[in-house]
Amino acid sequence: MKLIIAAIKPFKLEEVREALTAQGVRGMMVTEIKGFGAQSGHTEIYRGAEYAVAFVPKVKLEIVVPDALAEAVVTTIARTARTDKIGDGKIFVLDVESALRVRTGETGEDAL
């Protein structure tokens, strides 16, 4: 199993969710986050005053999928979340040692 962590622009969340659901992803965790990467934040003008925004709003997706589905999920997120502008996000893939569904006691891929 793989844990896929993706930080994307908030307005892309629904589009990414629909694409992943169509691909067979049955669940995900979503968290509103703030962060910065290569762009190191940006400046905005509010009521005529310019100010620096050090942390940019993002949405973090956490999805656990079987190994066979991981590459397709990463490709789908990357394609759907892309705007071709700075700050589109990052995707990380990690190994998952085990999983347990609390309600039924199912383990491994059956718990997904």
Backbone torsions as a table, in degrees:
resi	resn	phi	psi	omega
1	MET	NA	152.7	180.0
2	LYS	-126.5	142.2	171.1
3	LEU	-101.1	120.9	178.3
4	ILE	-106.9	121.7	178.0
5	ILE	-113.2	123.0	-178.8
6	ALA	-128.2	132.4	172.2
7	ALA	-107.4	118.5	-175.6
8	ILE	-131.2	170.9	176.0
9	LYS	-71.3	138.0	-174.7
10	PRO	-56.7	-37.2	-176.4
11	PHE	-71.6	-8.4	178.4
12	LYS	-93.5	-5.3	-173.6
13	LEU	-57.0	-52.3	-175.4
14	GLU	-63.7	-40.3	177.9
15	GLU	-63.0	-42.5	178.4
16	VAL	-66.4	-43.3	179.7
17	ARG	-59.4	-45.0	179.7
18	GLU	-62.9	-42.5	-179.9
19	ALA	-65.1	-40.3	-179.9
20	LEU	-71.4	-37.7	177.6
21	THR	-62.6	-41.4	177.8
22	ALA	-63.7	-24.8	-178.8
23	GLN	-87.6	-7.1	177.4
24	GLY	104.9	5.9	176.2
25	VAL	-71.8	126.1	-173.2
26	ARG	-97.8	-8.2	179.4
27	GLY	-171.7	158.2	176.7
28	MET	-158.7	159.6	173.4
29	MET	-108.8	137.9	-177.8
30	VAL	-125.7	132.3	179.1
31	THR	-132.8	135.9	172.8
32	GLU	-80.4	127.7	-177.8
33	ILE	-131.7	170.5	171.1
34	LYS	-131.2	145.7	179.9
35	GLY	-171.1	-177.2	174.3
36	PHE	-149.4	155.3	179.0
37	GLY	-130.1	-131.5	-177.2
38	ALA	-60.6	-30.3	-177.3
39	GLN	-76.5	-14.7	179.2
40	SER	50.9	42.5	-179.7
41	GLY	82.8	-166.5	-179.8
42	HIS	-159.2	175.1	176.8
43	THR	-109.4	147.6	177.6
44	GLU	-132.7	157.7	176.0
45	ILE	-112.2	124.1	179.8
46	TYR	-129.6	119.5	-177.9
47	ARG	51.4	42.1	175.5
48	GLY	83.4	-5.8	179.8
49	ALA	-107.5	135.4	178.2
50	GLU	-91.8	135.1	177.4
51	TYR	-142.6	157.0	-177.3
52	ALA	-90.7	136.6	173.9
53	VAL	-108.7	105.8	-174.8
54	ALA	-77.8	-33.2	-178.8
55	PHE	-117.8	127.6	-176.3
56	VAL	-96.7	135.1	178.3
57	PRO	-66.0	135.9	177.4
58	LYS	-140.5	171.6	172.6
59	VAL	-121.3	132.2	178.2
60	LYS	-103.7	125.6	175.3
61	LEU	-103.7	137.3	173.2
62	GLU	-126.0	119.9	-173.6
63	ILE	-133.5	129.1	174.5
64	VAL	-108.4	125.9	-177.1
65	VAL	-134.6	159.8	172.5
66	PRO	-61.9	152.8	-179.4
67	ASP	-51.2	-40.3	-175.4
68	ALA	-65.9	-23.1	-177.0
69	LEU	-97.0	-12.7	-171.1
70	ALA	-59.2	-49.0	-176.8
71	GLU	-62.7	-40.7	179.1
72	ALA	-65.9	-37.9	178.6
73	VAL	-65.7	-45.0	178.3
74	VAL	-60.1	-44.9	179.3
75	THR	-61.7	-42.7	179.9
76	THR	-64.4	-44.6	178.5
77	ILE	-61.9	-47.7	-177.7
78	ALA	-60.8	-43.6	-179.0
79	ARG	-68.9	-42.7	-174.8
80	THR	-76.5	-35.2	-176.6
81	ALA	-83.8	-10.8	-174.0
82	ARG	-70.9	132.9	174.0
83	THR	-121.0	-5.5	-176.0
84	ASP	65.8	21.5	175.8
85	LYS	-119.9	158.3	-179.8
86	ILE	-59.2	142.6	178.3
87	GLY	90.3	17.7	179.3
88	ASP	-64.8	-24.6	174.3
89	GLY	122.7	-169.4	-178.8
90	LYS	-140.8	156.0	175.0
91	ILE	-131.5	131.8	177.8
92	PHE	-122.2	143.5	178.6
93	VAL	-123.9	125.4	-178.7
94	LEU	-126.1	153.3	174.7
95	ASP	-76.2	143.7	175.8
96	VAL	-112.0	123.1	-177.5
97	GLU	-74.1	-43.0	179.8
98	SER	-156.4	162.9	176.3
99	ALA	-143.6	148.8	179.5
100	LEU	-141.9	126.1	173.6
101	ARG	-84.7	117.1	-173.1
102	VAL	-61.2	-44.3	-174.6
103	ARG	-62.7	-42.7	-172.8
104	THR	-107.2	-17.2	-176.8
105	GLY	84.0	2.9	178.5
106	GLU	-62.6	147.0	-179.2
107	THR	-126.5	168.7	178.1
108	GLY	63.8	-145.9	-179.4
109	GLU	-64.1	-25.2	177.0
110	ASP	-63.7	-24.2	-179.1
111	ALA	-79.0	-14.3	-179.0
112	LEU	-75.7	NA	NA
